Amino acid sequence: MGLNNANYIDGLNPNDPAYNDLVANAASHVRAIKRSMKQTLPGITGAVTAGPTVINAIEARIAALEASTLTTTPMASGRDTLNGAGVLTVSTLTFQPSLIMVMAAKDGTEANSQASMSFGFTDGTNHYCHAHKVIYTGTGSMTVGNSTYTDRVAQVDAYGSSATIVYTSFTATGFTMTQSGSTPASTITWTAWK
């Protein structure tokens, strides 16, 4: 009987070698089996530990993923300015948010001024704010400071004044925040997630 020249597993003949094949042909049969295995599974470079249940389920899992509708969490973002004490109301969202992240900033590049930036979030219950400020003095030197708060979503500091921005409420189409304090103008960039 001739040798099996299979290149892939499905080409192997389960009846080879025949009972009357020469023992001298055994090495050629083993090489054919090894060649077809290596060419069928070229990426296998280590032990395959997945059992037949896992391997047999792969095709069904891929089909289920392809058939599913992937959804993303709705989100929106915007930028507003608060020129003093007051309320920032966003009411144009298509969802009721459950998380808001806020960045508030006030520039200050001239002598005797202060620049500040803060980053915070709220889920309506938990509030966190990290504020960073740089104070420029008339002598050309700077003072840098950091603060962390758990009662507000933003803190804006100006030279000699500061403002606290707190979460007020979530609404069906947005949220409300209130700025209080000695009220420097604040630029607020926000992102809201459903």
C-alpha positions in Angstrom: 0.0 0.0 0.0 1.2 3.5 -0.7 2.1 6.1 1.9 -0.4 8.7 3.0 0.7 12.1 1.7 -1.9 14.1 3.8 -1.1 17.7 4.4 -3.9 18.2 7.0 -5.7 16.0 9.5 -8.7 15.4 7.4 -6.5 13.9 4.7 -5.2 11.1 6.9 -6.5 7.7 6.1 -7.5 5.9 9.3 -6.8 2.5 7.6 -3.1 3.3 7.1 -0.8 1.6 7.5 -2.3 -1.7 6.1 -1.6 -4.9 8.1 0.7 -6.1 5.4 2.8 -2.8 5.0 6.5 -3.2 5.5 7.8 -2.2 8.9 10.3 -0.1 7.0 7.5 2.2 6.0 6.4 2.9 9.6 8.7 6.0 9.9 7.1 7.5 6.8 3.6 7.0 8.2 4.6 8.7 11.5 6.2 11.6 9.5 2.9 12.0 7.5 0.9 12.2 10.8 3.3 14.7 12.3 3.3 16.8 9.1 -0.5 16.9 8.9 -0.8 17.8 12.6 1.7 20.7 12.4 0.2 22.1 9.2 -3.4 21.9 10.6 -2.5 23.5 13.9 0.5 25.8 13.1 -0.2 28.3 15.9 -0.1 25.8 18.7 3.2 26.3 20.5 2.3 24.9 24.0 0.0 22.7 25.8 -3.7 23.0 24.9 -5.6 22.7 28.2 -9.1 23.5 27.1 -11.4 20.4 27.2 -13.7 19.2 24.5 -16.7 21.1 26.1 -15.0 24.4 25.9 -13.5 23.8 22.4 -16.8 22.6 21.0 -18.7 25.6 22.4 -16.4 28.2 20.8 -18.4 28.3 17.5 -21.7 28.8 19.3 -20.2 31.6 21.5 -18.9 33.4 18.4 -22.3 33.1 16.7 -24.0 34.5 19.8 -21.7 37.5 20.0 -22.1 38.2 16.3 -25.9 38.1 16.7 -26.0 40.3 19.8 -26.6 44.0 19.7 -23.8 45.7 21.4 -24.9 48.8 23.3 -22.9 51.6 24.9 -23.8 53.7 27.9 -25.2 57.1 26.8 -23.0 60.0 27.6 -22.8 63.7 26.9 -20.4 66.5 27.5 -20.4 70.3 27.5 -18.7 73.5 28.6 -20.2 76.3 30.5 -19.1 79.5 32.3 -20.3 80.6 35.7 -19.5 84.3 36.1 -20.4 84.4 39.8 -22.6 82.8 42.4 -25.4 81.0 40.8 -26.8 77.8 39.4 -25.6 75.8 36.4 -28.5 73.9 35.0 -28.1 71.4 32.1 -31.4 70.2 30.8 -30.8 69.1 27.2 -29.7 65.5 27.8 -31.7 62.6 26.4 -31.2 60.6 29.6 -31.1 61.1 33.4 -27.4 61.0 34.4 -26.1 58.8 37.1 -22.5 60.0 37.1 -21.0 63.4 36.3 -17.3 64.3 36.0 -16.4 68.0 36.2 -13.3 70.0 35.5 -13.4 73.6 36.5 -10.7 76.2 35.7 -9.8 79.8 36.2 -6.8 81.3 34.5 -4.4 83.7 36.1 -1.2 84.7 34.4 -0.7 88.3 35.5 1.1 89.3 38.6 -0.8 88.9 41.9 -3.2 86.4 40.4 -4.0 82.8 40.9 -4.8 80.0 38.4 -6.7 76.9 39.5 -8.0 73.7 38.1 -10.0 71.0 39.7 -11.3 67.6 38.7 -14.2 65.9 40.5 -17.1 63.6 40.2 -20.4 62.7 41.8 -22.9 59.9 41.5 -25.4 61.9 43.5 -24.3 60.4 46.8 -20.5 60.3 46.7 -18.5 63.4 45.8 -14.8 63.9 45.2 -12.8 66.8 44.1 -9.0 67.3 43.7 -8.0 70.9 43.2 -4.7 72.3 42.1 -3.8 76.0 42.3 -0.8 78.2 41.3 -0.4 81.6 42.9 1.6 84.2 40.9 3.1 87.0 43.0 4.2 90.5 41.9 7.8 89.4 42.4 7.6 86.7 39.7 7.5 83.8 42.1 4.9 81.1 42.4 3.3 79.1 45.1 1.7 75.7 44.3 -1.0 73.9 46.3 -3.2 70.9 46.2 -6.4 70.1 48.1 -8.9 67.2 48.2 -12.5 67.6 49.1 -15.4 65.1 49.5 -18.2 67.6 49.7 -18.0 69.2 46.3 -17.4 68.4 42.6 -15.2 71.5 41.9 -13.2 74.2 43.6 -12.1 77.3 41.8 -9.6 79.6 43.5 -8.7 83.1 42.4 -6.3 85.5 44.1 -8.1 86.5 47.3 -11.4 84.7 46.4 -12.7 81.2 45.9 -15.7 79.4 44.7 -17.2 76.0 45.6 -19.2 74.1 43.1 -21.5 71.5 44.5 -23.8 69.0 43.0 -27.5 69.9 43.5 -29.5 67.3 41.7 -30.0 64.9 38.8 -33.1 65.5 36.6 -34.7 63.4 33.9 -32.8 65.4 31.2 -29.7 66.7 33.0 -28.3 68.0 36.3 -27.9 71.1 38.4 -24.8 72.4 40.1 -24.5 75.5 42.3 -21.5 77.8 42.6 -21.1 79.8 45.9 -18.3 81.6 47.6 -16.6 84.8 46.7 -17.4 83.9 43.1 -14.6 84.1 40.6 -15.6 83.3 37.0 -15.3 79.6 36.4 -15.1 77.7 33.2 -16.7 74.3 33.7 -16.2 71.3 31.4 -18.5 68.4 32.3 -19.2 64.8 31.1 -22.4 63.0 32.2 -23.2 59.3 31.9 -26.5 57.5 32.2 
